[in-house]
Each structure stands twice: as structure tokens, then as C-alpha cells.
């Protein structure tokens, strides 16, 4: 039991430090570039490279981890992303910043893959659902907390970047001090996207649109707030409230999803999110509290679309296809995340920061059309026949998706906690 507590404590502390530092940098860059008069299109292009690096890293970082081991890989990824954080103030070149964002994206994917594979080893059949939920609560809370760090020092100074680098390097300490060894990192084979699209087209379409919505918000929302005259302190609160709302609304939406037709639930969720988004556009200049409230409603609801799309897809898959389908849906989300910053930044360059929610409203309208068409063409699955709903975040990688409580193929025999603390056998001379 003591080993489990030590392992979990190290993992949770590391993921909180990393998530808060990484989220802090993401928002800090958008605010700093906006205050520096950088064009929104350029800002979107710079921030796009983080998403590109993350997608590439999630597919190839496993090779580095397998080659050098988990502890060394974690140290490499932590050092790389911390060096990038400290390097931003050293250059004003947007090309340099784009390169740094790309490297940070690869490192972030590798770091998450390393931590999540340890979580997979600590998990058992009895506790994996709880661990899965706690992981996402800690992750969302840390990301929200990272937004509040914008208030610590002026974005134009080097101090915020140094603070972010400290958090990112500090995430290495708990795991480096533990006695855990490298777990086995198994390859997860994704299902062909065309196979999933044939069985659950709404799952793929909703996931891609959700990727566009989420990535555009994380990348361009600080640009929107700063560009429309909100202070840095207000921007940090605005972002934190929106992200916390996503965590809080996940549970009631999950409760409803287990008792109603999920396509109808997604229809209502997307409709209310679109209304909230449209209200921000229609009302124009509104108070800060109302802006936070409408954005929290929009972001909290729209962020749940991914989990509903995964649930709809799993309802039409066999149990041994769930992990492969989840990996494919993450790829679809990654495709959307590449589009989001570029789409919104292009619109904001033409129509100003006030147009931030225009593209999002249009995308939700498109999703509503697809949901209605899907409901007309695909027979509904009764709540009794549905898989259990899990409020999964697209920020997890396939390694963590394997712990999804719906995955009945999960095998804990090959990844026990004892193996992590067992001294490796000496290599015979």
C-alpha cells in the first residue's frame, strides 16, 4: 500500500506541476504577442506549431521512451520544454517562437506519454476508474491554476517565463526521487478511420469539430480578451473560469448521457453552446461577469462534445475495439486542433478580435446539422444498451485511454505496481 501511495503522489505532483507550467506558457504567449502588436494571423501561426508538434510527438515520442527509458525520457522532455520557456524572451522573431512552440509540443506529448504509462502500471481493475477520474480532475485544475499565474508579473517581463520554467523543471523532481523503474510501454494500434466513420460517422465529425473549437479557444482566447481591452488579471480569471466550467459540467452531462439517447444529448449541448456563443456576438459590449458566464457556458458544454462523441462511437464498437477506436478519435481530434488556431486567427485578422466567437458559432451550427442528419439515418441505441459514459478529455494519450473503464480488454497482469519497484536483475557478464 505504501508503494502505491508513493507512486501516485509522485505522479500526481509531477502532472500538476507540468500542466500548470505548460498552460501558463500557452496563455502568456498569446497575451504577450497581442500586447506587442503582433497580427492575430501571425499569433495563430506561431501557436499552431505547438499543436503540430503535439500531434507528431504523440505518434513518435514512444520510440525515444523505449530507447532511453522512462526516467531519462522524462528528464529530456522536461528540460526541452523548460529551455523553450526560458528562450522566448531572448528573441523577438516569430519564426524562432514557432520553432520553440513546435519543440514544446513534441516534448509535451512525450512527457504526458511517459507519465500516463506509469499511471497505467499503478492502475488495477478495481481502481482504474477512480484513477482515470482523479487524473483528469488534477489535470484540469492545474491548467486552470496556470491561467491565474498571468497575474504574477507583467507579460512583457522575463519573470513569467522563468516561473513557468521552474514549474516545468520541478515536475521532474518527484519522479526522479522515486524508486520506480520503467514500465512496459505497449504499442496501441489505431483502427482505420474509415472503419469508424462507416459505423459511427458522427463520432469522427464531432471529434474533428471539437478539436477545432478547443484548440482555437486555448490559443486565441487570450488574444481575444487582450485585444478587446480586458486587463491581464481579467484575462487570467476569464481563462480559469472557462476551464473549470469544463471540469464541473462534465459530471452532470455524463449523468444525463447514461439515461438518454446520446445523439440527442449532443444536440442539446451543441445548441445551448451555440446560443451562448451567439449571445456574446449579438450583445456586443457586455460586462466582465456576463462575458465570463456566457463563455463558461459555451466552453463547458462544447468541451464535453468530445466525451459524448467517444461514447457514441464506443456504443457501436465491440469491446476489443474500444482502445483502437479511442486512438483513432484522438487522431481526428489532433487534425481539428491543427485547424483551430489558423481558422480563428485568420478571421480575427480580417474582422478584429471581436469576431473570435463567429467561427465557433458557425462550427457548432454545422455540427447541429450533422447531428440531425445522423439521428435521421442511424437507429438510436437505448440507454440500457449503451456503454457507460466516461468524461474523458482529449488531452489524454492512447496510453491513458487504455485505462478507460469501458475497456474490458484491460489486462493488469503485465503491468503491476510491484514491477515498478522491483530491482532489475543484474546483466550476466
C-alpha positions, 0 to 999 in steps of 0.5 A: 500500500505504501508503494502505491501511495508513493507512486501516485503522489509522485505522479500526481505532483509531477502532472500538476506541476507540468500542466500548470507550467505548460498552460501558463506558457500557452496563455502568456504567449498569446497575451504577450504577442497581442500586447506587442502588436503582433497580427492575430494571423501571425499569433495563430501561426506561431501557436499552431506549431505547438499543436503540430508538434503535439500531434507528431510527438504523440505518434513518435515520442514512444520510440525515444521512451523505449530507447532511453527509458522512462526516467531519462525520457522524462528528464529530456522532455522536461528540460526541452520544454523548460529551455523553450520557456526560458528562450522566448524572451531572448528573441523577438522573431516569430519564426524562432517562437514557432520553432520553440512552440513546435519543440514544446509540443513534441516534448509535451506529448512525450512527457504526458506519454511517459507519465500516463504509462506509469499511471497505467502500471499503478492502475488495477481493475478495481481502481482504474476508474477512480484513477482515470477520474482523479487524473483528469480532475488534477489535470484540469485544475492545474491548467486552470491554476496556470491561467491565474499565474498571468497575474504574477508579473507583467507579460512583457517581463522575463519573470513569467517565463522563468516561473513557468520554467521552474514549474516545468523543471520541478515536475521532474523532481518527484519522479526522479526521487522515486524508486520506480523503474520503467514500465512496459510501454505497449504499442496501441494500434489505431483502427482505420478511420474509415472503419469508424466513420462507416459505423459511427460517422458522427463520432469522427465529425464531432471529434474533428469539430471539437478539436477545432473549437478547443484548440482555437479557444486555448490559443486565441482566447487570450488574444481575444480578451487582450485585444478587446481591452480586458486587463491581464488579471481579467484575462487570467480569471476569464481563462480559469473560469472557462476551464473549470466550467469544463471540469464541473459540467462534465459530471452532470452531462455524463449523468444525463448521457447514461439515461438518454439517447446520446445523439440527442444529448449532443444536440442539446449541448451543441445548441445551448453552446451555440446560443451562448456563443451567439449571445456574446456576438449579438450583445456586443459590449457586455460586462466582465461577469456576463462575458465570463458566464456566457463563455463558461457556458459555451466552453463547458458544454462544447468541451464535453462534445468530445466525451459524448462523441467517444461514447457514441462511437464506443456504443457501436464498437465491440469491446476489443475495439474500444482502445483502437477506436479511442486512438483513432478519435484522438487522431481526428481530434489532433487534425481539428486542433491543427485547424483551430488556431489558423481558422480563428486567427485568420478571421480575427485578422480580417474582422478584429478580435471581436469576431473570435466567437463567429467561427465557433458559432458557425462550427457548432451550427454545422455540427447541429446539422450533422447531428440531425442528419445522423439521428435521421439515418442511424437507429438510436441505441437505448440507454440500457444498451449503451456503454457507460459514459466516461468524461474523458478529455482529449488531452489524454494519450492512447496510453491513458485511454487504455485505462478507460473503464469501458475497456474490458480488454484491460489486462493488469497482469503485465503491468503491476505496481510491484514491477515498478519497484522491483530491482532489475536483475543484474546483466550476466557478464 
